[in-house]
Amino acid sequence: MPASGRDEYIPALLEIVRKNSIRLLVPLTDNDLAQLSKSRDEFAALGCTVMVGSEAAVGECMNKTRTAQLVRRAGLACVKSCTVKEFRKNPFFPCFAKPVSGSAGIGAAVIHEMSQLNGHCAKFGKEMLLQEYLCGQEFTIDVYRTREKKVVCAVPRQRLVVRSGEVEKGMTVRQQDLIDAVVHLAAFMGDIWGVFTCQCRRSTPGAPPKFFEINPRFGGGAPLAIAAGANLPLYVLQEVLGLPITAELGKFTDGLLMLRYDEAVFVPANDIESLPGYRTPMFR
């Protein structure tokens, strides 16, 4: 496959769909969401449903500045956000910096002084969003929203340990105000459907949540919601096949803890010179 972002990417995907009569395409990362949202009608013409919203709706979620505007429009508490230009006029420290269109925590950092911000922008670009840095609990809510714009599943999970933007240790929590908030927020999200996640923080336990991110795709911690009884992949299949969706809002196992570990795997090496990184090491 050509890399996502290249002009050849969508035509190559379309050819795979055509040759194999694929009926469902589910994006799992941010890399190709914009391309797929633009091209979903081309896939539909081949009988393939893409679990993605319109270009406008996806763009509102992918652009952090527009996401903040969406949250405010919904009347929910939002983390204070501003552009680099606005920040320089009225700076506040510590602050949290992240690219306006970013993913996997790349370019995200806590900033404590202006010289650090200057260096950060020099490395990652000036298209940066500066937000108030909130200490406290962080949550991701896995949501399923039907194409009729009804939220039928919402599973809040507390992020206990995060590495490279992915949850390493997390726990499901039955907190009704988080469920109610994402049901309300979804009403302002255009035609986003299927599985998506919302992220928020509480400064102290029980404090009102402040939202700061929406990811219109499966989250990396979705296996925890699935293990807790929210069978998100099944709901996608049921909807595409025109079957009743068996999700029940609020029905999941509370207090289920997920612990992820690295594991070393040892195998005999064959065809050594073809191994990735043999000639030049790979860095992730």
ZIVEN-V146246 format. One record per residue. N is the residue number from 1. RES is the residue in one letter. NEAR is the number of other C-alpha atoms within 8 Angstrom. Layout:
N,RES,NEAR + N,RES,NEAR
//
This chain:
1,M,5 + 2,P,7 + 3,A,6 + 4,S,7 + 5,G,8 + 6,R,7 + 7,D,6 + 8,E,7 + 9,Y,12 + 10,I,10 + 11,P,8 + 12,A,10 + 13,L,9 + 14,L,10 + 15,E,8 + 16,I,9 + 17,V,13 + 18,R,9 + 19,K,6 + 20,N,6 + 21,S,9 + 22,I,10 + 23,R,8 + 24,L,9 + 25,L,9 + 26,V,7 + 27,P,12 + 28,L,7 + 29,T,8 + 30,D,9 + 31,N,7 + 32,D,10 + 33,L,11 + 34,A,11 + 35,Q,9 + 36,L,11 + 37,S,12 + 38,K,9 + 39,S,9 + 40,R,11 + 41,D,7 + 42,E,8 + 43,F,13 + 44,A,10 + 45,A,7 + 46,L,9 + 47,G,9 + 48,C,13 + 49,T,11 + 50,V,12 + 51,M,10 + 52,V,16 + 53,G,12 + 54,S,10 + 55,E,9 + 56,A,6 + 57,A,12 + 58,V,15 + 59,G,9 + 60,E,11 + 61,C,13 + 62,M,12 + 63,N,10 + 64,K,14 + 65,T,10 + 66,R,9 + 67,T,14 + 68,A,14 + 69,Q,8 + 70,L,11 + 71,V,13 + 72,R,10 + 73,R,8 + 74,A,9 + 75,G,6 + 76,L,11 + 77,A,10 + 78,C,10 + 79,V,10 + 80,K,6 + 81,S,10 + 82,C,10 + 83,T,10 + 84,V,11 + 85,K,6 + 86,E,8 + 87,F,11 + 88,R,7 + 89,K,6 + 90,N,6 + 91,P,6 + 92,F,7 + 93,F,8 + 94,P,10 + 95,C,12 + 96,F,12 + 97,A,13 + 98,K,13 + 99,P,14 + 100,V,10 + 101,S,7 + 102,G,10 + 103,S,7 + 104,A,7 + 105,G,9 + 106,I,10 + 107,G,10 + 108,A,9 + 109,A,7 + 110,V,9 + 111,I,12 + 112,H,9 + 113,E,8 + 114,M,7 + 115,S,6 + 116,Q,9 + 117,L,10 + 118,N,8 + 119,G,8 + 120,H,10 + 121,C,10 + 122,A,8 + 123,K,6 + 124,F,8 + 125,G,9 + 126,K,7 + 127,E,8 + 128,M,12 + 129,L,14 + 130,L,13 + 131,Q,11 + 132,E,12 + 133,Y,8 + 134,L,7 + 135,C,7 + 136,G,9 + 137,Q,11 + 138,E,11 + 139,F,11 + 140,T,12 + 141,I,14 + 142,D,17 + 143,V,15 + 144,Y,14 + 145,R,15 + 146,T,11 + 147,R,9 + 148,E,5 + 149,K,11 + 150,K,7 + 151,V,12 + 152,V,11 + 153,C,14 + 154,A,14 + 155,V,15 + 156,P,14 + 157,R,13 + 158,Q,12 + 159,R,13 + 160,L,10 + 161,V,8 + 162,V,10 + 163,R,7 + 164,S,7 + 165,G,9 + 166,E,9 + 167,V,12 + 168,E,12 + 169,K,12 + 170,G,15 + 171,M,13 + 172,T,16 + 173,V,11 + 174,R,9 + 175,Q,7 + 176,Q,6 + 177,D,6 + 178,L,10 + 179,I,13 + 180,D,8 + 181,A,9 + 182,V,12 + 183,V,10 + 184,H,9 + 185,L,11 + 186,A,10 + 187,A,8 + 188,F,9 + 189,M,9 + 190,G,7 + 191,D,9 + 192,I,14 + 193,W,13 + 194,G,13 + 195,V,13 + 196,F,14 + 197,T,14 + 198,C,14 + 199,Q,12 + 200,C,12 + 201,R,13 + 202,R,15 + 203,S,10 + 204,T,7 + 205,P,7 + 206,G,5 + 207,A,7 + 208,P,6 + 209,P,10 + 210,K,11 + 211,F,14 + 212,F,12 + 213,E,11 + 214,I,11 + 215,N,11 + 216,P,13 + 217,R,13 + 218,F,13 + 219,G,10 + 220,G,7 + 221,G,9 + 222,A,9 + 223,P,7 + 224,L,13 + 225,A,16 + 226,I,10 + 227,A,8 + 228,A,11 + 229,G,9 + 230,A,12 + 231,N,10 + 232,L,10 + 233,P,6 + 234,L,7 + 235,Y,12 + 236,V,10 + 237,L,8 + 238,Q,11 + 239,E,11 + 240,V,9 + 241,L,6 + 242,G,6 + 243,L,7 + 244,P,6 + 245,I,7 + 246,T,5 + 247,A,10 + 248,E,7 + 249,L,8 + 250,G,9 + 251,K,9 + 252,F,9 + 253,T,8 + 254,D,8 + 255,G,8 + 256,L,10 + 257,L,9 + 258,M,9 + 259,L,7 + 260,R,6 + 261,Y,5 + 262,D,4 + 263,E,4 + 264,A,4 + 265,V,4 + 266,F,4 + 267,V,4 + 268,P,4 + 269,A,5 + 270,N,4 + 271,D,6 + 272,I,7 + 273,E,6 + 274,S,6 + 275,L,7 + 276,P,7 + 277,G,7 + 278,Y,9 + 279,R,6 + 280,T,5 + 281,P,7 + 282,M,6 + 283,F,3 + 284,R,2
//
